[in-house]
């Protein structure tokens, strides 16, 4: 499902995963207002697990894409459950 569309940034979700890509080779900061997550949820970048993002109280998700790198985000709790089940 489409979550965010700009001329240089695109975000979509599939199941419990949110993917954000950009055509820029610079740092891009956006706020996804059509997020499938709840305020307070913490998301982890599957491609760089130390990189985390938190859903704001208004339900939006502020993210930063560094130097054109994509984000593949999943809820932190889901990652923990999948390790132990």
N, CA, C and O of each residue as an XYZ file, in Angstrom:
340
protein
N       0.842     -1.171      0.000
C       0.000      0.000      0.000
C       0.895      1.243      0.000
O       1.857      1.325      0.764
N       0.574      2.191     -0.848
C       1.316      3.456     -0.892
C       1.160      4.209      0.416
O       0.051      4.355      0.931
N       2.282      4.690      0.956
C       2.261      5.425      2.223
C       2.733      6.859      2.090
O       2.328      7.720      2.872
N       3.597      7.131      1.097
C       4.125      8.489      0.925
C       4.679      8.608     -0.492
O       5.420      7.741     -0.958
N       4.308      9.697     -1.172
C       4.782      9.908     -2.539
C       5.235     11.353     -2.704
O       4.473     12.286     -2.450
N       6.480     11.525     -3.132
C       7.033     12.817     -3.523
C       7.810     12.573     -4.804
O       7.985     11.425     -5.211
N       8.273     13.626     -5.439
C       9.014     13.443     -6.689
C      10.312     12.666     -6.488
O      10.793     12.017     -7.417
N      10.881     12.726     -5.285
C      12.153     12.040     -5.045
C      12.128     11.025     -3.898
O      13.171     10.482     -3.534
N      10.948     10.764     -3.327
C      10.824      9.803     -2.225
C       9.533      9.005     -2.411
O       8.494      9.554     -2.775
N       9.623      7.697     -2.152
C       8.446      6.832     -2.243
C       8.468      5.859     -1.078
O       9.508      5.277     -0.770
N       7.322      5.680     -0.429
C       7.206      4.735      0.677
C       5.984      3.857      0.463
O       4.925      4.327      0.047
N       6.151      2.581      0.754
C       5.025      1.656      0.657
C       5.165      0.591      1.741
O       6.258      0.329      2.242
N       4.042     -0.010      2.086
C       4.070     -1.091      3.071
C       3.538     -2.360      2.427
O       2.695     -2.336      1.531
N       4.062     -3.448      2.917
C       3.603     -4.776      2.485
C       3.642     -5.646      3.732
O       4.710     -5.924      4.278
N       2.476     -6.067      4.170
C       2.415     -6.803      5.432
C       2.867     -5.900      6.568
O       2.350     -4.795      6.732
N       3.823     -6.365      7.346
C       4.316     -5.596      8.497
C       5.575     -4.802      8.183
O       6.186     -4.231      9.087
N       5.969     -4.760      6.926
C       7.200     -4.071      6.514
C       6.869     -2.750      5.818
O       5.932     -2.678      5.023
N       7.640     -1.713      6.122
C       7.533     -0.411      5.465
C       8.846     -0.150      4.736
O       9.915     -0.179      5.346
N       8.765      0.105      3.430
C       9.949      0.361      2.612
C       9.915      1.820      2.158
O       8.887      2.307      1.688
N      11.053      2.515      2.302
C      11.164      3.919      1.898
C      12.407      4.046      1.021
O      13.503      3.655      1.421
N      12.225      4.595     -0.174
C      13.343      4.758     -1.106
C      13.373      6.192     -1.622
O      12.376      6.913     -1.579
N      14.547      6.582     -2.110
C      14.713      7.923     -2.652
C      15.604      7.873     -3.887
O      16.393      6.945     -4.062
N      15.468      8.876     -4.733
C      16.330      9.008     -5.902
C      17.496      9.941     -5.618
O      18.372     10.116     -6.465
N      17.515     10.543     -4.430
C      18.554     11.510     -4.065
C      19.780     10.826     -3.460
O      19.655      9.794     -2.801
N      20.950     11.394     -3.680
C      22.183     10.903     -3.068
C      22.595     11.775     -1.893
O      23.757     11.772     -1.487
N      21.646     12.518     -1.351
C      21.889     13.375     -0.196
C      21.023     12.876      0.955
O      20.288     11.900      0.804
N      21.108     13.533      2.085
C      20.257     13.186      3.217
C      18.871     13.776      2.995
O      18.728     14.964      2.706
N      17.857     12.935      3.134
C      16.465     13.352      2.929
C      15.695     13.065      4.206
O      15.724     11.948      4.723
N      14.997     14.093      4.714
C      14.157     13.934      5.900
C      12.702     14.116      5.488
O      12.352     15.094      4.826
N      11.855     13.163      5.886
C      10.428     13.259      5.587
C       9.621     12.827      6.807
O      10.151     12.246      7.754
N       8.335     13.125      6.757
C       7.403     12.689      7.786
C       6.296     11.921      7.074
O       5.579     12.486      6.248
N       6.156     10.652      7.388
C       5.112      9.826      6.788
C       3.872      9.950      7.657
O       3.857      9.496      8.801
N       2.836     10.563      7.112
C       1.608     10.774      7.887
C       0.622      9.629      7.714
O      -0.315      9.499      8.503
N       0.814      8.804      6.707
C      -0.062      7.665      6.437
C       0.624      6.373      6.881
O       0.724      5.415      6.115
N       1.086      6.362      8.108
C       1.811      5.211      8.652
C       0.824      4.175      9.190
O      -0.206      4.543      9.755
N       1.126      2.881      9.023
C       0.231      1.851      9.562
C       0.487      1.557     11.041
O      -0.101      0.630     11.599
N       1.352      2.333     11.670
C       1.769      2.059     13.049
C       1.097      2.995     14.050
O       0.534      4.027     13.684
N       1.170      2.613     15.303
C       0.555      3.369     16.395
C       1.580      4.307     17.035
O       2.778      4.024     17.018
N       1.106      5.436     17.605
C       2.029      6.332     18.318
C       2.825      5.562     19.374
O       2.277      4.748     20.116
N       4.116      5.838     19.420
C       4.982      5.181     20.386
C       5.662      3.925     19.867
O       6.645      3.476     20.457
N       5.163      3.341     18.772
C       5.823      2.158     18.201
C       7.248      2.510     17.792
O       7.509      3.608     17.301
N       8.155      1.581     17.997
C       9.538      1.755     17.561
C       9.783      0.818     16.385
O       9.455     -0.367     16.437
N      10.368      1.375     15.320
C      10.670      0.602     14.122
C      12.174      0.487     13.960
O      12.918      1.419     14.267
N      12.609     -0.655     13.479
C      14.032     -0.923     13.264
C      14.279     -1.115     11.776
O      13.476     -1.730     11.076
N      15.395     -0.585     11.305
C      15.785     -0.750      9.911
C      16.404     -2.142      9.759
O      17.439     -2.428     10.360
N      15.782     -2.994      8.969
C      16.271     -4.355      8.751
C      17.677     -4.333      8.139
O      18.485     -5.222      8.409
N      17.964     -3.327      7.322
C      19.261     -3.234      6.648
C      20.369     -2.710      7.556
O      21.552     -2.893      7.270
N      19.981     -2.057      8.649
C      20.931     -1.516      9.632
C      20.224     -1.526     10.992
O      19.674     -0.504     11.402
N      20.230     -2.664     11.696
C      19.443     -2.831     12.923
C      19.702     -1.823     14.039
O      18.878     -1.696     14.945
N      20.818     -1.107     13.998
C      21.065     -0.098     15.029
C      20.276      1.184     14.749
O      20.162      2.042     15.624
N      19.738      1.316     13.546
C      18.969      2.510     13.162
C      17.498      2.289     13.511
O      16.860      1.359     13.017
N      16.972      3.167     14.377
C      15.589      3.026     14.859
C      14.838      4.335     14.694
O      15.422      5.418     14.710
N      13.515      4.206     14.533
C      12.632      5.359     14.373
C      11.403      5.140     15.245
O      10.925      4.015     15.389
N      10.894      6.229     15.828
C       9.730      6.137     16.714
C       8.564      6.913     16.124
O       8.730      8.030     15.636
N       7.379      6.306     16.175
C       6.166      6.958     15.687
C       5.782      8.065     16.675
O       5.719      7.841     17.883
N       5.530      9.253     16.140
C       5.195     10.431     16.945
C       3.805     10.294     17.574
O       2.999      9.476     17.129
N       3.524     11.098     18.611
C       2.203     11.067     19.249
C       1.050     11.325     18.272
O      -0.062     10.844     18.491
N       1.307     12.084     17.191
C       0.235     12.346     16.216
C       0.093     11.218     15.185
O      -0.718     11.321     14.265
N       0.880     10.142     15.336
C       0.782      8.986     14.433
C       1.686      9.069     13.218
O       1.753      8.122     12.434
N       2.381     10.182     13.047
C       3.291     10.315     11.907
C       4.635      9.659     12.231
O       4.985      9.452     13.393
N       5.369      9.342     11.174
C       6.663      8.687     11.335
C       7.749      9.524     10.670
O       7.856      9.528      9.444
N       8.563     10.240     11.464
C       9.667     11.001     10.883
C      10.842     10.068     10.600
O      11.260      9.305     11.471
N      11.371     10.133      9.381
C      12.509      9.294      9.011
C      13.557     10.110      8.270
O      13.261     11.157      7.694
N      14.772      9.615      8.297
C      15.881     10.226      7.576
C      16.536      9.160      6.719
O      16.926      8.102      7.213
N      16.653      9.449      5.422
C      17.364      8.566      4.503
C      18.724      9.190      4.262
O      18.815     10.309      3.756
N      19.773      8.483      4.617
C      21.133      9.007      4.514
C      21.799      8.615      3.202
O      21.935      7.431      2.894
N      22.209      9.607      2.440
C      22.973      9.408      1.212
C      22.319      8.423      0.250
O      22.994      7.599     -0.366
N      21.005      8.516      0.129
C      20.285      7.692     -0.828
C      20.012      6.268     -0.383
O      19.452      5.483     -1.148
N      20.395      5.918      0.835
C      20.189      4.557      1.316
C      18.708      4.300      1.603
O      18.053      5.143      2.215
N      18.173      3.171      1.182
C      16.771      2.853      1.455
C      16.572      2.450      2.911
O      17.527      2.120      3.614
N      15.335      2.481      3.345
C      14.962      1.978      4.670
C      13.984      0.829      4.484
O      13.057      0.922      3.680
N      14.186     -0.242      5.218
C      13.243     -1.356      5.274
C      12.940     -1.508      6.755
O      13.753     -2.033      7.516
N      11.764     -1.045      7.157
C      11.433     -0.947      8.577
C      10.437     -2.005      9.020
O       9.504     -2.353      8.295
N      10.657     -2.507     10.225
C       9.710     -3.417     10.866
C       9.623     -3.031     12.330
O      10.545     -2.435     12.887
N       8.493     -3.383     12.952
C       8.344     -3.073     14.375
C       9.384     -3.846     15.175
O       9.634     -5.024     14.921
N       9.971     -3.177     16.126
C      11.029     -3.784     16.930
C      10.533     -5.030     17.661
O      11.269     -6.013     17.747
N       9.327     -5.019     18.184
C       8.781     -6.164     18.911
C       8.647     -7.382     17.996
O       8.884     -8.511     18.424
N       8.267     -7.151     16.737
C       8.121     -8.254     15.793
C       9.455     -8.946     15.565
O       9.513    -10.172     15.469
N      10.512     -8.179     15.481
C      11.855     -8.742     15.286
C      12.220     -9.618     16.483
O      12.762    -10.711     16.320
N      11.923     -9.137     17.670
C      12.245     -9.899     18.867
C      11.458    -11.211     18.901
O      12.031    -12.262     19.186
N      10.151    -11.165     18.613
C       9.319    -12.361     18.619
C       9.817    -13.389     17.609
O       9.871    -14.583     17.906
N      10.185    -12.919     16.403
C      10.598    -13.862     15.368
C      11.889    -14.582     15.745
O      12.133    -15.692     15.271
N      12.707    -13.979     16.578
C      13.945    -14.641     17.021
C      13.677    -15.788     17.968
O      14.412    -16.776     17.976
N      12.636    -15.667     18.764
C      12.404    -16.635     19.834
C      11.259    -17.595     19.555
O      10.995    -18.473     20.376
N      10.577    -17.462     18.444
C       9.462    -18.371     18.123
C       9.689    -19.109     16.840
O       8.847    -19.909     16.431
